[in-house]
Amino acid sequence: MEFAFTDEHEELRQSVRKFLDNESSEAAVRAAMETERGWDTRVWQRMASEMALPALAVPEHHGGAGLGPVELAIVMEEMGRVLFCGPYLSTAVLGVGALIAIADDTAREELLPEIAAGRMIVTVAEGDETGRGPGVRALNDASGWRLDGVASFVLDGHSADVVLVVARADDGIGLFRVDGGAPRLERAPLPTLDLTRKLARLSFAGTPAVRVSAGDATRGLERLRALAVAALAAEQTGGAQRCLDMAAEYARTRLQFGRPIGSFQAIKHKCADMLVEVEFARSAAYHAAFRAAASDEDELLTAAHMAKAYCSEAYFHAAAETIQIHGGMGFTWEHPAHLYFKRARRARSSSAMPSTSAASWPIVSASEGHGTTRKSFSQNLMLSARKPDPPGVVIGRPQAACQPGTLL
């Protein structure tokens, strides 16, 4: 399949990059990750009013731009480059994707215009405590639908205005709307290694809900997961490219024994390997995005998960090698290398949303290797049949900035 970006695509990339360079500097990222919410509402409002980025994939008749997966991939790649702290993945990718793929017309008409205008944050909650399947049960009684159970590892779940909950009902898997302030809903932020992306645990105890899907939503969820994984792969590509840029720049300017360290063969080999992997990752991510735009469901599933598998390894390796090339300063809290390492480690350990389908998990599980050890792609494919370990939770601290083998 051939794919090429148009002039409009490149203009979108440049405008997004300029905006993010101004609004998502390293200082802004560090300030946002120290807050409980995890993102700046002012930046989000500007992103909606000036750039219309939350409206990117919203259909035009709902107040959006009516664009698709390719444009989302461009935006996600640029956001990954600067470690953007904001609910874009949860709202503009997962939330909008769920409403378009699964929800009924009433829910779309009510929620999509609000998302497009930047007035509403929406996320999707699916995984249970293990992250492997819906942990919420939906019961319908005289008073309406009510939810019981736990959804964990929910992106921006503690701050979302609306949560779209994947729950088991008597007639199969359904999608339910729950307002963030609904009674008998408890939302607790989870401590994570990657402080730039917030996760939450949601507890439901007879929580009132509105069903927004008709019949079983399994097929729509499969497409949603594939779209989310493809978007996450694009974000990983942007982060990996930034790691390569930082490493190459440092290798050119850091002098040792009277010469740049980039002139030493060992450093050359590291940078060359990173370059090859980043380029392959970019091709895989773009391929998945264009497959999604072509609405080729079977090819999309394969392309999306292959992209996630390769981009996860490429990003993690690029982040780890960046730390190695920077030497001692790469391990310090003040240098941004550890922020990319943590994002790479978190993204490598899970997909964009916990899943009931084994295919939606990354091919390499969280327990498969640590540090900079890599496996060939064929070995990774052989490992795909193995059941991955569930994500764990640790607290990220400055003194453990680059500790390998930790999750989230």
Backbone torsions as a table, in degrees:
resi	resn	phi	psi	omega
1	MET	NA	127.8	178.1
2	GLU	-91.3	140.7	175.6
3	PHE	-142.7	143.1	-179.6
4	ALA	-150.0	145.1	179.2
5	PHE	-87.2	143.7	178.3
6	THR	-86.9	174.0	176.3
7	ASP	-61.8	-35.6	178.2
8	GLU	-64.7	-37.8	176.9
9	HIS	-62.1	-43.8	-179.1
10	GLU	-67.4	-35.6	175.9
11	GLU	-65.0	-40.0	176.3
12	LEU	-61.2	-45.2	-179.8
13	ARG	-60.2	-45.2	-177.8
14	GLN	-66.8	-39.7	-179.2
15	SER	-69.2	-39.8	177.3
16	VAL	-65.7	-42.1	179.9
17	ARG	-62.5	-43.0	179.7
18	LYS	-62.8	-43.3	179.6
19	PHE	-62.6	-46.4	-177.2
20	LEU	-69.2	-34.6	176.7
21	ASP	-61.2	-33.4	-180.0
22	ASN	-82.5	-35.4	-171.0
23	GLU	-106.8	-11.4	-177.4
24	SER	-130.0	52.2	175.3
25	SER	-70.4	171.5	178.3
26	GLU	-59.9	-39.6	179.2
27	ALA	-63.2	-40.4	178.9
28	ALA	-66.4	-39.0	178.0
29	VAL	-63.2	-45.3	-179.4
30	ARG	-65.3	-36.3	178.8
31	ALA	-68.1	-41.4	-178.3
32	ALA	-68.5	-39.1	-175.5
33	MET	-71.7	-14.1	177.2
34	GLU	-85.6	-10.4	-179.2
35	THR	-90.3	158.3	179.1
36	GLU	-69.3	-38.8	179.2
37	ARG	-65.6	-44.2	177.1
38	GLY	94.7	2.9	179.1
39	TRP	-158.8	161.5	-175.2
40	ASP	-96.1	118.5	-178.8
41	THR	-64.1	-31.8	178.9
42	ARG	-63.3	-43.7	179.2
43	VAL	-64.3	-40.7	179.7
44	TRP	-63.5	-40.6	179.1
45	GLN	-66.5	-39.9	176.8
46	ARG	-65.5	-38.6	178.8
47	MET	-62.2	-35.3	179.6
48	ALA	-78.1	-44.8	-173.4
49	SER	-78.7	-35.4	-175.7
50	GLU	-97.6	-34.1	-175.3
51	MET	-109.2	-18.7	-178.2
52	ALA	56.7	32.9	-178.0
53	LEU	-71.7	-39.6	175.5
54	PRO	-61.3	-23.5	-178.4
55	ALA	-90.5	4.7	-170.7
56	LEU	-55.5	-50.5	-175.8
57	ALA	-98.1	3.3	177.7
58	VAL	-76.5	131.8	179.3
59	PRO	-56.0	150.9	-176.4
60	GLU	-61.7	-36.9	-177.6
61	HIS	-73.0	-4.1	173.1
62	HIS	-110.2	15.6	176.2
63	GLY	91.0	13.0	-178.4
64	GLY	-104.4	-172.0	-179.3
65	ALA	-88.5	-17.3	178.0
66	GLY	70.2	25.3	178.2
67	LEU	-91.1	-171.0	-170.3
68	GLY	-140.4	-157.5	-173.8
69	PRO	-61.0	-33.3	-179.2
70	VAL	-65.5	-45.8	178.9
71	GLU	-66.4	-37.7	175.2
72	LEU	-61.5	-39.6	179.6
73	ALA	-63.4	-39.6	178.7
74	ILE	-62.3	-46.8	-179.5
75	VAL	-64.7	-44.2	-179.1
76	MET	-64.4	-36.8	177.5
77	GLU	-62.6	-43.1	179.1
78	GLU	-68.2	-36.1	177.6
79	MET	-68.1	-37.4	176.3
80	GLY	-64.8	-31.3	-179.7
81	ARG	-63.1	-33.8	-176.3
82	VAL	-111.0	7.6	-177.5
83	LEU	55.6	49.0	-177.3
84	PHE	-56.1	130.0	176.9
85	CYS	-99.4	105.3	-179.4
86	GLY	-177.6	164.3	-175.2
87	PRO	-85.5	38.1	-175.9
88	TYR	-72.1	-45.2	179.7
89	LEU	-63.7	-42.0	-177.9
90	SER	-70.8	-38.9	-173.4
91	THR	-94.8	-58.0	-173.5
92	ALA	-75.0	-24.3	179.8
93	VAL	-101.1	-62.7	-176.7
94	LEU	-71.2	-51.2	-176.8
95	GLY	-61.6	-52.7	179.0
96	VAL	-63.2	-42.2	179.9
97	GLY	-60.7	-41.8	179.4
98	ALA	-65.9	-41.6	-179.5
99	LEU	-65.3	-40.3	-178.7
100	ILE	-73.2	-40.7	-173.7
101	ALA	-82.9	-26.4	-168.9
102	ILE	-127.0	-40.0	-167.8
103	ALA	-73.2	161.5	178.2
104	ASP	-82.9	173.8	-175.9
105	ASP	-63.6	-35.4	-178.8
106	THR	-62.4	-46.1	179.4
107	ALA	-65.0	-40.5	179.2
108	ARG	-62.8	-46.0	-178.1
109	GLU	-64.4	-29.7	-178.0
110	GLU	-84.6	-38.5	-170.9
111	LEU	-98.1	-39.6	-174.0
112	LEU	-60.9	-44.0	177.2
113	PRO	-61.3	-35.0	178.6
114	GLU	-68.1	-40.4	176.7
115	ILE	-64.2	-45.9	-178.1
116	ALA	-59.0	-35.2	-179.1
117	ALA	-83.4	-4.0	-180.0
118	GLY	78.9	14.8	-177.6
119	ARG	-93.7	-6.3	-175.6
120	MET	-141.1	134.6	174.9
121	ILE	-104.6	125.6	-177.8
122	VAL	-125.7	140.8	175.1
123	THR	-135.9	170.3	-179.9
124	VAL	-117.7	131.1	178.9
125	ALA	-115.9	123.2	-179.0
126	GLU	-132.4	-51.6	-168.7
127	GLY	-73.2	150.9	174.7
128	ASP	-86.6	-161.3	-177.2
129	GLU	-63.3	-28.4	178.1
130	THR	-86.2	-13.5	-179.1
131	GLY	80.2	12.6	-172.6
132	ARG	-113.2	1.1	-179.8
133	GLY	-178.3	164.5	179.1
134	PRO	-57.1	125.2	177.5
135	GLY	-103.8	13.0	-177.3
136	VAL	-118.5	137.6	178.2
137	ARG	-112.2	135.7	-179.8
138	ALA	-107.6	129.5	178.4
139	LEU	-124.4	137.9	-178.8
140	ASN	-110.5	117.5	178.4
141	ASP	-124.6	-165.2	-176.1
142	ALA	-63.0	-26.5	-178.8
143	SER	-91.5	-2.7	-179.8
144	GLY	116.0	-166.9	-178.9
145	TRP	-77.2	140.4	176.2
146	ARG	-137.1	144.1	-175.9
147	LEU	-112.4	141.4	175.5
148	ASP	-135.5	137.8	177.2
149	GLY	132.6	-164.5	-175.8
150	VAL	-133.5	136.2	169.9
151	ALA	-119.0	125.5	-176.3
152	SER	-118.8	166.6	-179.6
153	PHE	56.7	44.5	-177.9
154	VAL	-91.2	121.1	179.7
155	LEU	-61.4	124.6	177.8
156	ASP	53.1	28.3	-177.5
157	GLY	-67.2	-24.2	-178.2
158	HIS	-80.3	-15.5	-175.3
159	SER	-122.9	-2.9	-177.2
160	ALA	-68.8	142.7	176.1
161	ASP	-75.2	-33.8	179.6
162	VAL	-135.9	136.4	176.3
163	VAL	-114.1	124.9	174.0
164	LEU	-93.9	108.5	-170.6
165	VAL	-99.9	127.1	172.5
166	VAL	-86.1	119.8	-174.9
167	ALA	-138.8	155.2	177.5
168	ARG	-87.0	127.1	175.0
169	ALA	-118.3	175.9	-178.7
170	ASP	-62.6	-28.8	-178.5
171	ASP	-101.0	15.9	177.2
172	GLY	121.8	-160.1	-178.8
173	ILE	-82.3	131.1	179.0
174	GLY	-128.7	165.1	177.7
175	LEU	-113.2	128.8	-173.8
176	PHE	-127.4	139.7	177.2
177	ARG	-92.6	130.3	175.2
178	VAL	-130.3	126.1	176.9
179	ASP	-71.5	147.6	-177.1
180	GLY	-59.5	-29.0	180.0
181	GLY	-100.8	21.4	-177.1
182	ALA	-64.3	146.9	177.3
183	PRO	-65.5	148.2	178.4
184	ARG	61.2	30.4	170.8
185	LEU	-116.7	120.2	177.4
186	GLU	-108.6	130.4	-179.2
187	ARG	-122.3	123.4	-177.4
188	ALA	-128.1	121.9	175.8
189	PRO	-62.3	143.5	177.6
190	LEU	-99.7	135.2	173.1
191	PRO	-70.6	130.2	-176.0
192	THR	-133.1	159.7	176.0
193	LEU	-69.3	-43.6	178.5
194	ASP	-83.8	98.9	-177.3
195	LEU	-74.9	-9.6	-178.3
196	THR	-85.2	-5.8	179.7
197	ARG	-137.8	116.7	-172.6
198	LYS	-89.9	140.6	176.3
199	LEU	-123.7	157.8	-178.5
200	ALA	-143.4	160.0	174.4
201	ARG	-112.2	124.5	-177.9
202	LEU	-110.6	127.9	179.7
203	SER	-113.6	128.6	-178.8
204	PHE	-113.9	132.4	179.1
205	ALA	-137.7	80.9	-175.3
206	GLY	70.3	32.1	-177.0
207	THR	-72.9	128.0	178.7
208	PRO	-66.0	140.6	-177.2
209	ALA	-145.7	164.3	176.0
210	VAL	-121.1	125.6	178.1
211	ARG	-76.4	128.2	-177.4
212	VAL	-114.4	3.2	177.3
213	SER	-116.6	151.2	177.6
214	ALA	-107.7	123.1	179.7
215	GLY	74.1	-162.6	-177.5
216	ASP	-76.7	132.6	-174.8
217	ALA	-100.6	14.2	-174.1
218	THR	-59.6	-46.5	-177.0
219	ARG	-65.1	-41.3	177.5
220	GLY	-63.9	-35.6	178.4
221	LEU	-66.3	-35.4	178.5
222	GLU	-61.6	-43.5	177.7
223	ARG	-67.3	-40.3	178.9
224	LEU	-60.0	-43.9	179.8
225	ARG	-62.6	-42.2	-179.6
226	ALA	-63.5	-42.9	178.0
227	LEU	-63.5	-40.6	-179.9
228	ALA	-67.0	-41.1	179.2
229	VAL	-65.0	-40.0	177.9
230	ALA	-63.5	-41.5	177.6
231	ALA	-64.8	-40.8	179.4
232	LEU	-65.6	-36.8	177.5
233	ALA	-62.4	-38.5	177.1
234	ALA	-65.4	-40.7	177.3
235	GLU	-62.2	-41.7	178.3
236	GLN	-62.3	-37.3	178.4
237	THR	-62.7	-42.5	177.8
238	GLY	-63.0	-41.3	177.7
239	GLY	-65.4	-40.9	179.2
240	ALA	-63.7	-39.4	178.2
241	GLN	-63.9	-39.8	178.5
242	ARG	-64.6	-39.1	176.9
243	CYS	-62.0	-43.5	177.7
244	LEU	-61.5	-43.2	-179.9
245	ASP	-61.8	-43.8	179.6
246	MET	-63.6	-43.0	-178.4
247	ALA	-66.0	-44.0	-178.8
248	ALA	-65.9	-40.9	178.8
249	GLU	-63.4	-43.4	179.1
250	TYR	-66.0	-38.6	179.7
251	ALA	-65.6	-28.9	178.9
252	ARG	-77.8	-29.9	-172.0
253	THR	-105.2	-21.1	-178.6
254	ARG	-80.7	121.2	-178.2
255	LEU	-99.4	138.9	174.7
256	GLN	-145.6	130.2	-176.0
257	PHE	56.8	35.0	174.4
258	GLY	78.9	12.9	-179.3
259	ARG	-147.3	154.6	178.4
260	PRO	-61.6	141.2	-178.6
261	ILE	-67.8	-18.2	176.4
262	GLY	-66.9	-13.4	177.6
263	SER	-83.5	-10.8	178.6
264	PHE	-80.2	140.4	-173.1
265	GLN	-60.3	-39.8	-178.2
266	ALA	-61.6	-40.9	178.4
267	ILE	-69.7	-38.4	176.9
268	LYS	-58.2	-44.3	-179.2
269	HIS	-62.9	-42.7	179.5
270	LYS	-61.5	-47.4	-178.7
271	CYS	-65.8	-38.6	179.3
272	ALA	-65.0	-43.1	177.7
273	ASP	-62.4	-41.3	179.2
274	MET	-62.8	-42.5	-179.5
275	LEU	-60.6	-46.6	-179.7
276	VAL	-61.2	-45.2	-178.0
277	GLU	-66.6	-38.8	179.4
278	VAL	-65.2	-41.1	179.7
279	GLU	-66.6	-40.9	176.3
280	PHE	-64.2	-40.4	178.8
281	ALA	-62.6	-41.9	179.9
282	ARG	-62.5	-42.5	179.0
283	SER	-62.9	-41.8	-180.0
284	ALA	-65.5	-42.2	-179.8
285	ALA	-65.9	-43.7	179.1
286	TYR	-64.5	-39.7	179.2
287	HIS	-59.9	-43.5	178.9
288	ALA	-63.7	-41.3	-179.4
289	ALA	-63.9	-42.7	-179.2
290	PHE	-71.9	-31.9	174.5
291	ARG	-64.5	-40.0	178.1
292	ALA	-64.2	-40.0	179.9
293	ALA	-67.1	-28.6	179.7
294	ALA	-80.9	-4.9	179.4
295	SER	57.5	34.8	175.7
296	ASP	-93.0	94.1	-169.4
297	GLU	-60.7	-48.1	-177.2
298	ASP	-64.2	-46.3	179.8
299	GLU	-68.3	-32.3	179.5
300	LEU	-61.9	-46.1	-179.5
301	LEU	-58.3	-45.7	-179.9
302	THR	-66.4	-48.0	-176.6
303	ALA	-64.2	-40.9	-177.1
304	ALA	-65.2	-45.3	-176.3
305	HIS	-75.9	-30.7	172.8
306	MET	-66.6	-40.3	178.5
307	ALA	-63.3	-44.8	179.5
308	LYS	-62.2	-41.3	-179.8
309	ALA	-62.5	-47.5	-176.9
310	TYR	-73.6	-44.0	-178.1
311	CYS	-64.4	-33.4	177.4
312	SER	-61.5	-47.3	-179.0
313	GLU	-69.2	-40.1	-179.7
314	ALA	-64.0	-43.0	-179.4
315	TYR	-66.4	-46.6	-179.1
316	PHE	-61.9	-43.1	179.6
317	HIS	-66.5	-41.0	179.3
318	ALA	-63.2	-41.7	180.0
319	ALA	-65.9	-42.3	-179.8
320	ALA	-66.9	-40.8	179.8
321	GLU	-69.9	-31.9	175.7
322	THR	-60.8	-42.6	177.1
323	ILE	-63.1	-42.6	179.9
324	GLN	-62.4	-43.6	-178.3
325	ILE	-67.0	-34.3	178.9
326	HIS	-76.1	-13.0	178.1
327	GLY	68.5	-141.9	-174.5
328	GLY	-59.6	-38.4	-177.8
329	MET	-68.7	-21.1	178.7
330	GLY	-67.7	-17.9	-179.4
331	PHE	-93.7	-2.7	-174.9
332	THR	-83.2	154.2	178.0
333	TRP	-65.8	-31.5	-175.5
334	GLU	-71.5	-26.0	-179.4
335	HIS	-85.9	142.4	-175.9
336	PRO	-75.2	-6.9	-175.4
337	ALA	-56.3	-39.4	-176.9
338	HIS	-68.9	-25.9	177.9
339	LEU	-66.8	-39.9	177.1
340	TYR	-70.4	-37.9	178.1
341	PHE	-60.7	-43.2	-179.1
342	LYS	-67.6	-41.7	177.3
343	ARG	-62.4	-42.4	179.8
344	ALA	-64.3	-40.9	-179.2
345	ARG	-66.4	-40.6	179.2
346	ARG	-66.4	-47.7	-178.1
347	ALA	-66.4	-31.2	179.2
348	ARG	-67.9	-28.1	-172.9
349	SER	-86.6	-12.9	-177.3
350	SER	-155.1	167.4	173.7
351	SER	-87.0	-178.3	-176.8
352	ALA	-65.1	-27.6	177.6
353	MET	-142.9	138.8	176.4
354	PRO	-55.7	148.7	-167.6
355	SER	-135.5	152.7	172.4
356	THR	-88.3	-9.3	-176.8
357	SER	-105.9	130.1	179.9
358	ALA	-62.0	-28.8	-179.5
359	ALA	-66.7	-20.0	-178.4
360	SER	-84.4	-4.5	176.8
361	TRP	-89.8	152.0	176.3
362	PRO	-61.1	149.2	-176.0
363	ILE	-65.0	-33.4	177.4
364	VAL	-96.6	123.3	-177.8
365	SER	-78.5	169.5	-176.9
366	ALA	-63.0	-24.9	-176.4
367	SER	-90.9	-4.3	-174.0
368	GLU	-87.4	87.2	172.4
369	GLY	86.1	149.6	178.4
370	HIS	-137.7	178.3	178.7
371	GLY	63.5	-136.2	-178.3
372	THR	-107.7	14.5	177.4
373	THR	-67.3	133.0	-179.0
374	ARG	-125.6	154.3	174.7
375	LYS	-115.7	153.5	177.5
376	SER	-68.4	161.1	-178.6
377	PHE	-63.6	-35.5	178.2
378	SER	-64.7	-37.9	176.6
379	GLN	-65.6	-38.4	178.0
380	ASN	-62.0	-40.8	178.6
381	LEU	-64.0	-36.5	177.4
382	MET	-64.9	-31.8	-179.0
383	LEU	-79.0	-11.9	-172.9
384	SER	-64.8	-24.0	-179.5
385	ALA	-77.6	-13.0	-179.5
386	ARG	-81.4	145.8	-179.1
387	LYS	-76.4	121.5	-176.3
388	PRO	-73.3	155.2	175.8
389	ASP	-73.8	147.6	179.2
390	PRO	-69.6	153.0	176.6
391	PRO	-62.0	145.8	174.7
392	GLY	-108.2	-178.8	-178.0
393	VAL	-133.5	126.5	173.8
394	VAL	-133.3	164.3	179.5
395	ILE	-99.7	124.7	178.5
396	GLY	-79.1	128.4	178.8
397	ARG	-130.6	154.8	-178.2
398	PRO	-54.2	-41.2	-175.8
399	GLN	-72.6	-10.0	178.0
400	ALA	-117.9	34.7	-170.1
401	ALA	-59.9	-34.3	-173.9
402	CYS	-128.9	32.2	180.0
403	GLN	-71.8	121.4	-179.6
404	PRO	-75.0	159.7	174.0
405	GLY	85.5	11.3	178.3
406	THR	-105.6	160.6	-174.9
407	LEU	-114.0	158.9	177.4
408	LEU	58.0	NA	NA
